[in-house]
Amino acid sequence: MGDTGRGLPTYCRCGTRVIRLTSKTITNPGRLFHKCPYGDENNRHHLFKWTDESMVEEIEDMKQKFDEIERASSTFEKGL
């Protein structure tokens, strides 16, 4: 995840490396998430993000980059 906050997170805003855990709640059983080890329900200053949502962002961003490369390649080929 870059500076945009999209994609799979690796670090919290506080600089601590995030961890991936599995939800054991009734509403989200088995759902993976990333969180800062120092964060909790009462402290929203630390990162919490659902992994499935992060994956969708990663795929969207990769597709956008792929499309940009494809356009650049097409432009380059036309110039040859």
FENLIN-V866498 format. One record per residue. N is the residue number from 0. SS is DSSP state (hx for helix, st for strand, lp for the rest). Layout:
n=(N:N)
ss=(SS:SS)
This chain:
n=(0:1:2:3:4:5:6:7:8:9:10:11:12:13:14:15:16:17:18:19:20:21:22:23:24:25:26:27:28:29:30:31:32:33:34:35:36:37:38:39:40:41:42:43:44:45:46:47:48:49:50:51:52:53:54:55:56:57:58:59:60:61:62:63:64:65:66:67:68:69:70:71:72:73:74:75:76:77:78:79)
ss=(lp:lp:lp:lp:lp:lp:lp:lp:lp:lp:st:lp:lp:lp:lp:lp:st:lp:st:st:st:st:lp:lp:lp:lp:lp:lp:lp:lp:lp:st:st:st:st:lp:lp:lp:lp:st:lp:lp:st:lp:lp:lp:lp:st:st:st:hx:hx:hx:hx:hx:hx:hx:hx:hx:hx:hx:hx:hx:hx:hx:hx:hx:hx:hx:hx:hx:hx:hx:hx:hx:hx:hx:hx:hx:lp)
